[in-house]
Amino acid sequence: MKIDLSRIVKGCLAMAAVAALAGCPDFSKNDSVPTEITRIAAFKCIVPNIETCQGRGAEIPAGTLPPTNEGFQVWVWHPGANTTSWRILWADGFTDNQIHVAQDSVGQGVNLGPILADGIKQMWVRAAIIAVSRDLKDTTVLARDSIGWTFP
C-alpha cells in the first residue's frame, strides 16, 4: 500500500488553517476595554544601592521623596495590553521618551541623580498610554498620569 504524503500534508495544513481562523478575534465587534491608567506609584528597587532596578521592591509611600542616590521604579496599572510612553519632566526640560508595551501594568526605571546634580528641584515622571497611527507616523495620547516631587 502506497501512502500519499502530499494529501496528508495538505489535509493537515487545511485543518491548521481552520483552527487558526477559529481562534482569531472578530475585529468587527467593538468590545475593547476602556483605556485608562488606574493607578500610579513609585517603588524602591528590590536590590538596594544600584543605579538600575532589577525588580520592584517596596512601595515608596505617597508624600515621601524617592531616593536620589540610586534607582527606583514608577509603575502604572491599566486594563489590557497598552503601549506606554515615559518621560521625566521638569520646569524647562524633559528626558527622551521610553516606550514599553505590556499587559495590565508596566514599570519604568528612574534615576534622578544626574538631574538633581544640575540643580533641578521639582520634577515629575509622566506615563502616557499612546496609540500609533496605521502609517506609524503619528501618535495619540489616550490617557496620562504623573507622579512628582519637590526636593529641598
N, C-alpha and C positions, 0 to 999 in steps of 0.2 A: 504494500500500500504506500502510495506516494503522498506526502504531506505538502500542501501548497502554502509555504510560509508567507508569501505575499498577501494571500487572503486573510491569514491570521493577523498579520501586522496591520493591514487596512482595517480590519474589524476592531482591533484594539485601539487604533487611532480614532475611529469613529466613536467608540464608547467613551474615550477620554475627552473628545470634543463635546459630547453631550453632557458629561459630568461637569466640565469646566463652565459651560454656558449655564447650567442649572445653578451653579454657585455664584454667578455674577450678580451684583446688585442691580436693581431696577432704577436707573438714574432718572426715569421719567417721573418718579414719585418724589415729592418734596418732604422727606421725613428726616431732615437734618436736625442735629442737636443745636440749640442756640449757642452762639459763640460768645463767651464771656470769661473774664478772669474772676474766679470766685474767692480767691484768697491770695495774698502775697505776704511773705515773711522772710526774715534773714536767719541764717543758721551758721553756727561755728562749724569748722571742719572737724571731721571725725578724728583726724590726726592733727594735734595742735602744732603750732610753730612752723608751718610750712607756707610757701607762697601760693601754691595751687592746691586746692582741696582734692582729696582722693575719695571723698564721700561726705554725706550730710551728717553732721553731728547734732548737738543740742540747739534748740531754737534760741535766738537772741531775743530776750523779752522786749516788747514794744516800749519805747521811751529810753532804751539803753543803747549807747553807741556801740557800733561794731568794732572789731579790732582794727588798729591802724598799722600794726607791725607784722601782720600775717594775713593770709587769705581767709575768706569766708564765702558763703553762698547766699544768693537770693533765689527763692523758689516761688513759682506761681502755679495755681491749680486751675484747670479749665476742663470742661466736658469735651470728650472726644479727642481726636488727633488734630493738632494745630501746628502752624509754623509761627514761632515767636521771634521777634527782633528785640535785642537787648542793647541798651546804652547806659553809660554813666554820664549824667548831666551835671553841670554847674552853671553859675550865672552867665558866663561868657564863653562856654565851650562844651564839648562832648567828645566821647570816645567813638571809635568806629563801631558800626553795628556788628553784633554777634548773632548769627541765625541758628536756631535749633528747631527740629521737628520732633514732636513727642506726643505720646498718648496720655491724657489726663493731668499730668504735671511735668514740669521741667525746671531745672535749676541752672543758674549761671554763676560761675566762679567770679569773685571780685577781690581785688587787692587795691586798697586806697592809698597805700604808702607813697607811690610816685605822684599822685595827685595832691596829697596833703603836703608833700615836700615843696610844691610850688606855691604854698601859702593859701590854697583854696580851703575855705572853712565850711561851706554849705554845699551839699551835693545830694543827688538822687540816683537811684537805679530804676530805670523805666523798662517795663516789659510791654510789648505790643503784639497782639495776635494780628497777623497780616494775611492777606490774600494776594496771590500773584496772578496777573492777567495771563490769558492764554498765550500771548506772544512773549511772555516773560520780561516785558519792558517796564511795566508799572506795578506798583503795589498799592493796596488799600488797607488802611488800619481798620480792623473790625472791632477791636476792644483794646484798652490800655489801662495800666495801673502803674503806680510807682511807690517807692518807699524812700524816705530821705532822712538826712541827719544834719545837724549843725554842730560843728566841733568847736571847742574853746580856743 
